[in-house]
Amino acid sequence: MRFSGQLRSHHYRASKAFYQLVKTLAKTSATSVPTVNKKPPSAAAKVPKARATREQLEHDILDAAKKLFAQRGYGGVSLDHIAKAVGASKQNLLYYFPSKEALYRRVLHGVLDVWLLYMDNLSQRQDDPELALREYIAGKLRFSRERPDDSRVYANEVLSGAPLFAAEIAERVVPSLQADVAIFNRWAEQGMCRPVDGQHLMILLWASTQVYADWASQISLVLGKPALEAQDFANAESLIVDMVLRTVLVPAAR
């Protein structure tokens, strides 16, 4: 009996001690939370924000460079001009891009990436020539309206003989053009469109849509307005689509 009483007493003291320990830990945890939050963030926690800042600055440099190259051409722009537009130092620019040519080529690569995306409609609608041509023309005009600087940078490079980007154009644009020409040839073989010179048709489509970006100032002057409006692009789309479909598609049998 004495042993049993000692055991109960020991169990009681152990339980009470455990209870006190739990209360102490709870208080410590509650009071320590604000202290933990007040500690400065670790270096690892700062990395995503720093990376985001670097990516934003790189984006700003590319955007400013594209605008200036579109306005003045490659020869009319210096790294000092771009640095001033971004609000950064020339040394900062050189950290991201080792030279003006490297920056220019990076801008052109980005322009070409987007330009080719807008040219992908024919391959996506190979079973429906009318819809493919409608979407292609609409996409090209949307590119001219939404990204005029992209179009002008590319046009400036090509008009000068593509001295810095000819190899990339041959490597990426020419195969895309050849693929579109093959689609026209297949349509003609299947009786879905008239036999046409696909290369010259695509060149005409480029010219008739990109002119609304590259020569927007002249068109605005002719139309007697300060800038082109959404309705101008809609009118152009309607006319170009009508002309192309009348030329390319086989008329329905009566």
Backbone bond lengths (Angstrom), bond angles and torsions (degrees), N, CA, C in turn:
res aa  C-N    CA-C-N  psi(-1)  N-CA   C-N-CA  omega(-1)  CA-C   N-CA-C  phi
1 M - - - 1.458 - - 1.521 110.38 -
2 R 1.351 115.75 -40.44 1.451 118.77 179.70 1.519 110.55 -63.86
3 F 1.338 115.10 -39.99 1.478 119.13 179.01 1.515 110.05 -64.20
4 S 1.348 116.31 -41.49 1.456 121.47 179.50 1.512 110.61 -61.46
5 G 1.343 116.47 -41.38 1.462 119.45 179.25 1.507 111.40 -66.21
6 Q 1.339 115.49 -39.48 1.466 118.78 177.75 1.526 111.33 -63.37
7 L 1.338 115.69 -37.72 1.461 120.32 -179.66 1.518 110.62 -65.28
8 R 1.375 114.73 -44.04 1.475 117.70 179.49 1.518 110.27 -63.07
9 S 1.340 116.33 -40.51 1.461 120.43 -179.42 1.522 110.73 -64.55
10 H 1.336 116.08 -40.29 1.459 120.11 178.77 1.528 110.74 -65.30
11 H 1.315 115.64 -42.11 1.462 120.55 -179.91 1.533 110.23 -63.35
12 Y 1.345 116.09 -40.34 1.458 120.85 -179.84 1.532 110.31 -63.50
13 R 1.367 115.27 -45.32 1.458 118.73 -179.30 1.533 111.23 -65.30
14 A 1.322 116.57 -38.83 1.466 120.58 179.29 1.527 110.67 -65.24
15 S 1.347 116.00 -42.88 1.464 120.02 179.83 1.520 110.64 -64.03
16 K 1.362 115.72 -41.77 1.462 120.14 -179.60 1.529 110.01 -65.19
17 A 1.317 116.91 -39.54 1.468 120.85 179.75 1.529 110.88 -65.64
18 F 1.333 115.46 -41.35 1.467 119.69 178.63 1.526 110.73 -63.64
19 Y 1.360 115.57 -40.82 1.459 121.14 179.30 1.531 110.23 -62.27
20 Q 1.332 116.43 -43.58 1.464 120.62 178.31 1.527 111.34 -64.07
21 L 1.333 115.88 -37.90 1.452 119.96 179.30 1.526 111.10 -64.72
22 V 1.344 115.72 -42.43 1.458 120.04 178.59 1.521 111.10 -62.16
23 K 1.373 116.40 -43.39 1.459 120.32 178.66 1.526 110.86 -62.16
24 T 1.329 115.98 -40.93 1.463 120.16 -179.31 1.517 111.37 -65.06
25 L 1.343 115.51 -44.23 1.463 119.59 179.12 1.525 111.13 -63.67
26 A 1.329 116.81 -39.42 1.464 120.72 179.33 1.514 110.77 -62.17
27 K 1.342 116.18 -44.34 1.465 119.81 179.24 1.522 110.91 -65.00
28 T 1.327 115.53 -42.28 1.458 119.94 -179.47 1.517 111.10 -62.38
29 S 1.346 115.68 -42.89 1.460 120.39 179.77 1.507 111.38 -64.01
30 A 1.341 116.57 -43.18 1.466 120.67 -177.81 1.510 111.72 -65.55
31 T 1.340 115.67 -39.91 1.463 118.62 -176.85 1.514 112.20 -82.21
32 S 1.326 117.08 -17.46 1.460 118.75 -176.35 1.522 112.63 -89.17
33 V 1.345 118.41 -16.90 1.462 121.02 -176.47 1.512 112.47 -59.56
34 P 1.367 118.36 -49.84 1.469 117.56 179.07 1.512 112.89 -60.06
35 T 1.332 116.69 -36.13 1.460 120.07 -179.99 1.518 111.04 -62.92
36 V 1.345 116.23 -41.44 1.458 120.56 178.95 1.515 110.26 -62.85
37 N 1.340 117.21 -42.59 1.455 121.15 -178.61 1.517 112.61 -65.26
38 K 1.338 116.56 -26.82 1.452 120.08 -177.54 1.519 112.73 -79.91
39 K 1.342 117.56 -10.34 1.464 119.89 179.98 1.517 109.75 -68.53
40 P 1.325 117.86 142.72 1.471 119.85 179.26 1.517 110.42 -64.34
41 P 1.357 117.31 145.29 1.466 119.45 -179.75 1.513 111.31 -62.44
42 S 1.297 115.01 148.06 1.459 120.11 -179.34 1.516 110.29 -71.55
43 A 1.331 115.46 167.29 1.470 119.91 178.85 1.520 111.00 -61.68
44 A 1.337 116.36 -35.13 1.468 119.98 179.83 1.514 111.22 -63.92
45 A 1.352 116.23 -35.34 1.465 119.23 -178.73 1.517 111.46 -70.40
46 K 1.332 116.89 -24.28 1.457 120.20 -178.77 1.526 112.61 -81.58
47 V 1.305 118.79 -16.17 1.453 121.88 -173.48 1.525 113.08 -60.47
48 P 1.351 120.01 -49.34 1.462 118.84 -179.50 1.521 112.62 -57.90
49 K 1.344 117.39 -41.06 1.459 120.23 179.87 1.522 110.52 -65.89
50 A 1.324 116.84 -42.04 1.460 120.22 178.14 1.514 110.97 -63.82
51 R 1.331 115.83 -40.95 1.458 119.65 178.86 1.523 110.29 -63.82
52 A 1.326 116.47 -42.68 1.464 120.43 178.64 1.515 110.82 -61.06
53 T 1.346 116.94 -39.08 1.455 120.96 178.61 1.525 111.10 -64.74
54 R 1.321 116.91 -42.57 1.463 120.55 178.24 1.521 110.85 -63.47
55 E 1.325 116.58 -44.19 1.455 120.33 -179.81 1.524 111.26 -64.37
56 Q 1.333 116.57 -37.86 1.465 119.94 178.88 1.521 110.62 -66.10
57 L 1.336 117.20 -41.81 1.462 120.46 179.44 1.521 110.27 -64.95
58 E 1.320 116.66 -41.88 1.469 119.64 178.02 1.524 110.45 -61.53
59 H 1.329 115.91 -42.07 1.473 120.39 177.42 1.525 110.58 -62.13
60 D 1.325 117.44 -42.88 1.461 121.52 -179.41 1.531 110.85 -64.18
61 I 1.332 116.65 -39.38 1.464 120.67 178.64 1.533 110.25 -63.14
62 L 1.327 116.27 -46.92 1.462 120.43 -179.82 1.524 111.57 -63.02
63 D 1.337 116.00 -40.60 1.461 120.24 -178.96 1.529 110.91 -66.30
64 A 1.331 116.70 -45.08 1.466 120.40 179.34 1.526 110.75 -64.82
65 A 1.325 116.24 -41.78 1.462 120.14 179.74 1.525 110.83 -63.03
66 K 1.305 116.88 -41.92 1.469 120.56 -179.94 1.525 111.01 -61.21
67 K 1.316 117.31 -44.47 1.468 120.76 179.13 1.524 111.08 -61.11
68 L 1.328 116.73 -44.28 1.458 120.20 -178.51 1.529 111.77 -69.76
69 F 1.321 117.84 -42.31 1.466 120.43 177.24 1.529 110.74 -62.82
70 A 1.337 117.08 -35.64 1.464 120.78 178.50 1.522 110.96 -66.51
71 Q 1.322 116.48 -38.22 1.460 120.87 -177.35 1.522 112.76 -78.98
72 R 1.339 117.64 -40.96 1.470 121.09 -168.75 1.523 114.32 -116.44
73 G 1.325 117.90 -9.48 1.450 119.48 -174.26 1.518 111.22 79.45
74 Y 1.318 115.78 169.41 1.464 120.50 -176.42 1.519 111.87 -61.94
75 G 1.328 117.40 -44.78 1.448 120.71 -176.10 1.515 114.36 -69.65
76 G 1.318 117.62 -20.76 1.462 120.47 -177.30 1.511 114.58 -92.49
77 V 1.315 116.82 7.24 1.469 120.75 -176.25 1.524 109.39 -124.11
78 S 1.316 116.20 137.19 1.461 121.69 174.64 1.521 109.36 -118.01
79 L 1.320 116.15 165.68 1.468 119.91 175.90 1.521 111.02 -63.02
80 D 1.318 117.17 -30.79 1.460 120.50 177.03 1.531 110.70 -64.05
81 H 1.338 116.50 -40.86 1.468 120.35 177.09 1.533 110.53 -59.85
82 I 1.320 115.36 -45.64 1.468 120.02 -177.43 1.527 110.61 -67.21
83 A 1.334 116.60 -43.07 1.464 120.72 179.49 1.528 110.55 -59.91
84 K 1.324 116.49 -41.94 1.462 120.67 179.62 1.525 110.73 -64.63
85 A 1.332 116.91 -40.49 1.467 120.63 179.72 1.525 111.66 -65.48
86 V 1.336 116.42 -34.30 1.468 120.73 -178.92 1.523 111.15 -81.78
87 G 1.330 115.90 -28.08 1.461 119.62 -173.82 1.508 111.69 84.62
88 A 1.339 115.81 31.13 1.466 121.54 179.55 1.523 108.39 -126.64
89 S 1.316 115.90 172.33 1.457 120.30 178.34 1.526 110.02 -85.49
90 K 1.316 115.16 158.94 1.462 120.00 176.57 1.525 110.14 -62.54
91 Q 1.326 116.65 -37.10 1.465 120.38 178.54 1.527 110.90 -62.56
92 N 1.314 115.89 -35.41 1.460 119.82 178.07 1.523 110.59 -65.33
93 L 1.322 117.16 -41.56 1.459 120.99 177.06 1.523 110.99 -60.67
94 L 1.328 115.49 -42.82 1.466 119.88 -177.46 1.523 111.81 -68.24
95 Y 1.323 117.61 -20.07 1.466 120.73 175.15 1.532 109.71 -66.79
96 Y 1.343 116.12 -36.84 1.462 120.91 -178.29 1.527 112.32 -89.72
97 F 1.336 116.51 -35.90 1.460 121.05 -177.50 1.535 108.22 -134.76
98 P 1.316 118.35 119.65 1.468 120.88 -171.59 1.528 114.97 -68.89
99 S 1.340 117.36 -14.87 1.459 119.92 -179.30 1.521 109.73 -158.94
100 K 1.334 116.22 167.05 1.472 120.16 176.57 1.524 110.27 -63.53
101 E 1.335 116.45 -39.62 1.461 119.15 179.98 1.524 111.34 -62.91
102 A 1.323 116.89 -41.22 1.475 119.95 178.69 1.525 110.61 -62.10
103 L 1.318 116.72 -41.24 1.463 120.81 178.08 1.523 110.73 -66.05
104 Y 1.317 116.73 -43.48 1.471 121.53 179.60 1.523 110.98 -61.76
105 R 1.303 116.53 -44.04 1.463 120.33 -179.57 1.529 110.60 -65.72
106 R 1.320 116.61 -36.64 1.469 119.76 177.53 1.533 110.23 -65.06
107 V 1.335 116.53 -40.25 1.465 120.28 176.55 1.531 110.05 -60.99
108 L 1.327 116.74 -46.76 1.460 120.55 -178.45 1.524 112.33 -64.56
109 H 1.313 117.04 -37.18 1.466 119.64 176.62 1.528 110.47 -61.54
110 G 1.334 116.71 -43.15 1.459 119.80 177.66 1.511 112.15 -63.89
111 V 1.335 116.73 -41.02 1.462 121.42 177.74 1.521 110.34 -61.14
112 L 1.315 116.35 -45.85 1.461 120.47 -177.14 1.528 111.31 -66.91
113 D 1.319 117.60 -36.18 1.468 120.99 176.73 1.525 110.49 -56.60
114 V 1.330 115.63 -48.29 1.466 120.23 -178.19 1.524 110.46 -70.60
115 W 1.315 117.02 -43.00 1.468 121.76 -178.04 1.528 110.67 -57.42
116 L 1.328 117.08 -43.44 1.466 120.65 -179.22 1.528 111.68 -69.21
117 L 1.327 117.00 -31.03 1.464 119.12 176.26 1.523 111.14 -62.78
118 Y 1.333 116.51 -39.22 1.456 120.67 179.71 1.531 111.90 -73.03
119 M 1.311 117.66 -11.21 1.466 122.17 -178.74 1.530 111.97 -99.71
120 D 1.306 117.86 10.27 1.464 120.89 -170.91 1.525 113.21 -92.45
121 N 1.336 117.72 4.22 1.460 119.74 -173.05 1.528 113.62 -67.95
122 L 1.329 117.59 -36.18 1.461 119.36 -177.68 1.519 111.27 -62.07
123 S 1.339 116.38 -43.64 1.461 119.55 -178.05 1.523 111.75 -69.74
124 Q 1.332 117.25 -22.36 1.461 120.57 -179.41 1.528 112.41 -84.53
125 R 1.339 117.12 -15.89 1.476 121.40 -175.73 1.525 110.79 -128.60
126 Q 1.312 117.22 47.27 1.457 120.10 -172.80 1.525 113.02 -68.56
127 D 1.332 118.12 -15.63 1.451 120.35 -179.60 1.525 112.71 -95.61
128 D 1.326 117.60 1.62 1.459 121.00 -175.95 1.524 109.59 -143.94
129 P 1.346 118.10 87.21 1.465 120.98 -176.91 1.528 113.77 -56.96
130 E 1.311 117.83 -41.95 1.462 119.44 -177.57 1.524 111.36 -63.27
131 L 1.320 116.48 -49.02 1.462 119.52 -179.83 1.523 110.86 -64.88
132 A 1.335 117.00 -38.47 1.460 120.86 179.64 1.525 110.98 -61.20
133 L 1.327 117.25 -45.05 1.459 121.11 -179.08 1.529 111.08 -69.34
134 R 1.314 116.71 -40.37 1.473 119.51 177.65 1.534 110.76 -59.79
135 E 1.326 116.19 -47.13 1.469 119.83 -178.00 1.530 111.32 -70.35
136 Y 1.315 117.05 -34.20 1.461 120.08 178.77 1.531 110.25 -63.82
137 I 1.317 116.75 -49.03 1.466 120.93 -179.20 1.523 110.64 -64.22
138 A 1.323 116.45 -42.57 1.470 119.96 178.30 1.522 110.83 -61.75
139 G 1.339 117.16 -40.93 1.455 121.02 -179.91 1.514 112.41 -66.22
140 K 1.325 116.93 -41.05 1.463 120.45 179.92 1.527 110.92 -66.38
141 L 1.328 117.44 -40.27 1.466 119.85 177.50 1.526 110.80 -69.06
142 R 1.316 117.32 -35.10 1.465 120.14 176.83 1.522 110.21 -64.82
143 F 1.323 116.60 -38.39 1.466 120.48 175.50 1.529 110.43 -60.65
144 S 1.330 117.11 -44.14 1.464 120.99 179.94 1.520 111.69 -64.91
145 R 1.316 115.59 -36.14 1.468 118.87 -178.72 1.527 112.04 -77.10
146 E 1.330 116.92 -44.33 1.460 120.92 -173.28 1.526 113.25 -85.05
147 R 1.332 117.03 -26.65 1.471 120.45 -174.65 1.532 110.41 -134.42
148 P 1.330 117.24 57.39 1.468 119.19 -177.58 1.527 113.49 -62.13
149 D 1.338 117.46 -34.93 1.464 119.45 179.55 1.526 111.05 -64.36
150 D 1.330 117.01 -37.05 1.467 120.41 177.09 1.525 109.70 -58.46
151 S 1.331 115.12 -48.77 1.459 120.23 -177.95 1.519 111.51 -62.48
152 R 1.335 116.95 -40.59 1.465 120.64 -177.47 1.522 112.40 -70.48
153 V 1.337 117.24 -38.20 1.465 119.59 176.83 1.527 109.76 -60.89
154 Y 1.318 116.40 -46.25 1.460 121.30 179.71 1.526 110.71 -63.36
155 A 1.345 116.49 -43.53 1.464 120.89 -179.51 1.531 110.77 -63.33
156 N 1.325 117.03 -42.42 1.470 120.31 179.19 1.526 111.30 -60.30
157 E 1.320 116.01 -41.69 1.465 119.96 179.62 1.525 110.67 -64.67
158 V 1.327 116.70 -45.33 1.463 120.56 -177.97 1.529 111.32 -68.25
159 L 1.335 117.15 -41.26 1.464 120.89 -179.06 1.529 111.69 -63.23
160 S 1.314 116.50 -27.93 1.464 120.14 178.80 1.526 111.92 -87.42
161 G 1.340 117.45 7.10 1.460 121.46 178.83 1.513 114.08 92.82
162 A 1.329 117.03 11.30 1.474 122.78 179.94 1.520 112.27 51.34
163 P 1.343 118.82 52.49 1.468 120.54 -177.06 1.517 114.42 -65.29
164 L 1.338 117.15 -25.63 1.467 119.94 -176.06 1.530 113.10 -113.06
165 F 1.344 116.97 -4.60 1.455 117.32 -173.28 1.528 112.87 -138.12
166 A 1.311 117.71 14.79 1.466 120.61 -177.14 1.524 112.07 -62.27
167 A 1.330 116.82 -41.08 1.468 120.02 -177.32 1.522 111.15 -63.28
168 E 1.338 116.73 -41.40 1.466 120.25 -179.95 1.527 111.42 -67.51
169 I 1.332 116.45 -38.13 1.469 119.85 177.72 1.528 109.94 -63.70
170 A 1.325 116.16 -44.22 1.462 120.01 178.85 1.529 111.28 -63.92
171 E 1.316 115.98 -35.07 1.463 120.61 -176.34 1.525 112.78 -77.96
172 R 1.341 117.12 -32.10 1.463 119.11 -172.05 1.528 113.95 -114.20
173 V 1.321 117.84 -40.35 1.462 120.14 -176.54 1.527 111.35 -78.37
174 V 1.313 116.57 -44.24 1.462 120.28 -177.11 1.533 111.91 -59.93
175 P 1.340 120.12 -47.54 1.479 118.51 176.59 1.528 113.00 -60.14
176 S 1.337 117.39 -36.65 1.465 120.19 177.72 1.528 110.40 -64.29
177 L 1.320 116.53 -42.39 1.465 120.89 177.64 1.522 110.81 -62.94
178 Q 1.314 117.19 -44.17 1.466 120.88 -179.86 1.525 111.42 -62.66
179 A 1.333 116.63 -36.70 1.461 120.11 178.12 1.524 110.74 -65.48
180 D 1.346 117.02 -39.75 1.464 120.26 178.46 1.528 111.10 -67.69
181 V 1.324 117.29 -39.22 1.458 121.03 177.68 1.527 109.99 -62.16
182 A 1.319 116.86 -40.05 1.472 120.61 178.25 1.522 110.84 -61.89
183 I 1.331 117.14 -35.21 1.469 120.50 178.27 1.531 109.86 -65.86
184 F 1.333 117.95 -44.11 1.467 120.96 177.82 1.527 110.65 -61.08
185 N 1.315 116.49 -42.49 1.468 120.05 179.14 1.522 111.30 -62.46
186 R 1.322 116.72 -40.42 1.461 120.43 179.41 1.527 110.68 -66.83
187 W 1.329 116.63 -40.93 1.462 119.98 176.53 1.530 110.92 -59.56
188 A 1.330 115.52 -42.92 1.467 119.68 -179.69 1.528 110.53 -64.15
189 E 1.327 117.25 -42.39 1.469 121.58 179.36 1.523 110.85 -62.35
190 Q 1.322 117.12 -33.67 1.462 121.66 -177.83 1.529 111.90 -89.95
191 G 1.314 117.41 3.05 1.453 121.08 178.97 1.520 113.71 74.29
192 M 1.338 117.40 18.86 1.460 121.13 -178.16 1.528 112.28 -90.40
193 C 1.339 117.31 -14.91 1.460 120.94 175.04 1.518 108.61 -153.78
194 R 1.309 115.75 167.61 1.453 120.18 176.71 1.529 109.78 -71.01
195 P 1.329 117.21 153.90 1.468 119.06 172.00 1.529 108.97 -64.86
196 V 1.307 116.84 123.26 1.464 121.24 -178.62 1.520 109.11 -133.96
197 D 1.325 114.60 159.20 1.460 120.28 172.54 1.528 106.33 -80.64
198 G 1.321 115.95 98.55 1.458 120.62 -173.14 1.515 113.50 -61.18
199 Q 1.325 117.40 -36.45 1.462 119.90 -179.30 1.523 111.64 -62.84
200 H 1.344 115.82 -48.58 1.461 118.57 -178.50 1.523 111.47 -71.61
201 L 1.324 117.47 -30.42 1.461 119.13 175.74 1.522 110.33 -63.61
202 M 1.338 117.67 -43.50 1.458 120.36 179.67 1.527 110.98 -66.07
203 I 1.336 116.56 -38.30 1.472 119.44 178.24 1.524 110.10 -63.08
204 L 1.335 117.11 -40.25 1.464 120.87 177.62 1.532 111.36 -65.28
205 L 1.317 116.56 -38.18 1.467 120.06 177.70 1.526 110.76 -65.51
206 W 1.332 117.22 -42.00 1.465 120.08 176.77 1.527 110.31 -60.82
207 A 1.335 115.31 -47.78 1.462 119.37 -175.78 1.527 111.59 -64.03
208 S 1.307 117.22 -43.32 1.468 120.55 -174.37 1.525 113.01 -73.72
209 T 1.323 117.33 -17.91 1.467 119.99 179.37 1.527 112.15 -101.99
210 Q 1.331 116.70 -40.51 1.471 119.21 -177.66 1.518 112.48 -73.57
211 V 1.338 118.06 -19.41 1.458 120.68 178.39 1.529 111.11 -60.28
212 Y 1.335 117.18 -25.75 1.469 120.72 -178.99 1.533 112.04 -76.09
213 A 1.326 116.41 -7.98 1.469 120.86 170.58 1.520 110.15 -105.61
214 D 1.341 115.94 -51.24 1.459 120.75 -172.72 1.528 112.37 -68.94
215 W 1.316 117.49 -32.42 1.461 122.19 -178.75 1.525 111.10 -120.40
216 A 1.315 116.06 33.39 1.470 120.27 -177.80 1.524 112.17 -60.58
217 S 1.326 117.06 -37.28 1.470 120.12 -179.12 1.519 111.11 -63.25
218 Q 1.327 116.86 -43.74 1.466 120.17 179.95 1.527 110.84 -66.47
219 I 1.335 116.40 -42.96 1.461 119.47 -179.88 1.523 110.41 -63.53
220 S 1.326 116.85 -39.54 1.464 120.50 177.97 1.526 110.65 -61.73
221 L 1.342 116.98 -42.13 1.460 120.69 178.49 1.524 110.91 -62.63
222 V 1.320 116.40 -43.88 1.465 120.82 -179.65 1.527 110.77 -63.34
223 L 1.327 115.54 -38.82 1.466 119.62 -179.11 1.527 112.53 -82.22
224 G 1.323 117.01 -5.88 1.452 121.09 177.30 1.516 114.49 70.09
225 K 1.344 116.31 42.04 1.463 119.91 178.99 1.527 109.40 -142.16
226 P 1.330 117.88 155.96 1.468 120.38 -176.92 1.530 113.75 -67.10
227 A 1.305 117.46 -29.83 1.469 121.13 -179.01 1.518 109.23 -157.19
228 L 1.327 115.01 156.49 1.458 119.73 178.21 1.523 110.38 -69.08
229 E 1.310 115.82 144.76 1.460 122.20 -178.46 1.526 110.16 -112.97
230 A 1.309 115.17 169.16 1.466 119.97 -178.98 1.530 111.38 -57.33
231 Q 1.326 116.92 -37.53 1.463 120.12 -178.62 1.526 111.89 -66.29
232 D 1.324 116.89 -30.81 1.467 119.72 177.61 1.528 110.73 -64.14
233 F 1.326 115.82 -41.38 1.461 119.55 177.95 1.525 111.00 -68.63
234 A 1.322 116.76 -35.53 1.461 120.17 177.84 1.522 110.28 -66.27
235 N 1.330 117.13 -41.87 1.467 120.78 178.15 1.525 110.92 -63.85
236 A 1.328 115.96 -42.13 1.462 119.84 179.08 1.526 110.49 -63.23
237 E 1.314 116.44 -43.52 1.466 120.25 179.87 1.518 111.30 -60.12
238 S 1.315 116.43 -45.60 1.466 120.61 -179.21 1.527 111.17 -60.33
239 L 1.324 117.13 -44.70 1.463 121.12 -178.52 1.518 111.81 -68.47
240 I 1.338 117.35 -46.95 1.468 120.65 -177.97 1.523 110.50 -63.97
241 V 1.320 117.05 -43.25 1.470 120.31 178.51 1.519 110.28 -59.80
242 D 1.315 117.27 -45.82 1.468 120.93 -178.77 1.530 110.81 -61.24
243 M 1.323 117.49 -45.44 1.463 121.44 -179.47 1.527 111.19 -63.10
244 V 1.335 116.50 -44.89 1.462 120.35 -176.51 1.528 111.03 -68.61
245 L 1.309 117.08 -44.56 1.466 119.28 -178.58 1.519 111.22 -64.31
246 R 1.334 117.55 -38.28 1.467 120.76 178.31 1.525 110.92 -64.48
247 T 1.320 116.10 -31.61 1.464 120.76 -177.52 1.522 112.36 -82.64
248 V 1.313 116.59 -38.34 1.461 120.66 -168.97 1.522 113.80 -95.54
249 L 1.307 117.46 -43.62 1.457 119.97 -172.56 1.526 112.63 -75.88
250 V 1.311 115.05 148.15 1.468 121.04 175.07 1.518 107.29 -77.65
251 P 1.337 118.92 125.71 1.460 119.79 -179.80 1.524 111.62 -62.83
252 A 1.332 114.50 143.72 1.458 119.71 -179.55 1.536 109.88 -65.81
253 A 1.329 115.07 141.62 1.461 120.05 179.87 1.523 110.31 -67.26
254 R 1.336 116.60 138.32 1.464 121.04 179.14 1.520 110.98 -94.80
